[in-house]
């Protein structure tokens, strides 16, 4: 039996144990701080998560701001901006789990991906073809950044205009994104959400760049170790998906970490694949979390694991035609205690200064009154954090009415 707070030699977990381990690893075991967290607290959270995913959709708030809110409550969002783009930055942008903000100390672990990209490997097909055909132009763009940077794609002297087609990117944007993949340039800062690029050696601190690059096997072992610690417990696919690693090197890294006692093979009730428990994982007696989760939160971004762990089928319907959507456009899972109990479709209506709850759905067997009260509290807190003066709850039936009544009583 797994003892609370420590890991012993075991070979099986109940699904409830697995959920508690996963939630604790993801930062949901501790109560939210009573006062706004410091930059150091925020940096420690991101170090523990390993990375946070960036996404451009802004119907509520840019996704990378939400994971910290879900775990820490209201915090000054400019703290994250300072960690990512400030003079004493602690994070850098790169392809981790999709586009991500990643702790600087992990930069050496991803240089193999940059080197592969420079050879045209591992990048999107259209970008790889562009790089193969326009190498001279790409070097000209790099030279211009070196001479004039930091620059956005639109500030290049010969960037061309974007068109329809492939992502609507201009040639200048394609060149900069290839250089970004290859680690030659990186994000100096963002102007709004527009990426502004500069040479990597002018952005990443010299002491980080001076660190030796680990071998490919060592880098994969380190990345799987980070993923294992952040997940607490997961299958092979879950571990390699965290940093989007290829099967063969990730599988070897898992095998090596098992041999070293860092990952412990376990079976989990109801899971078909073998799972791996991180040796530093904790198993609290109970989790009393309450949060709304970004669709791109690392707790739920691997949808199959979310199904296996929480019995929660979750798909983002942004690209689904409106008349075919089941739950809504920008839907956030509701975490209550140790379960995902439902989902809410939210929109920040900045024109009128309101947070709109467009729809709410509960999972089967959820206590709707308890869920409604929790959602009402989270909506008020979220609206306040976003600087929105009002919460508008659309009348979509009984559960919406319960949330409305609960919100009115706060």
Secondary structure as UniProt FT lines:
FT   TURN            4..5
FT   STRAND          12..13
FT   HELIX           15..25
FT   TURN            26..27
FT   HELIX           39..49
FT   STRAND          51..53
FT   HELIX           63..65
FT   HELIX           66..72
FT   HELIX           78..85
FT   TURN            87..88
FT   STRAND          91..95
FT   STRAND          99..103
FT   HELIX           104..110
FT   HELIX           111..118
FT   TURN            119..120
FT   HELIX           125..133
FT   HELIX           135..148
FT   HELIX           153..155
FT   TURN            157..158
FT   TURN            165..168
FT   HELIX           171..181
FT   TURN            182..183
FT   STRAND          185..191
FT   TURN            192..193
FT   STRAND          194..199
FT   HELIX           200..202
FT   HELIX           206..209
FT   HELIX           216..231
FT   STRAND          233..235
FT   HELIX           236..242
FT   TURN            243..244
FT   HELIX           247..259
FT   TURN            260..261
FT   STRAND          263..268
FT   TURN            269..270
FT   STRAND          275..278
FT   TURN            279..280
FT   STRAND          289..293
FT   TURN            295..296
FT   TURN            298..300
FT   HELIX           303..310
FT   TURN            318..319
FT   HELIX           322..324
FT   STRAND          331..337
FT   STRAND          339..349
FT   TURN            350..353
FT   STRAND          354..362
FT   TURN            364..365
FT   HELIX           368..385
FT   TURN            386..387
FT   STRAND          390..393
FT   HELIX           398..408
//
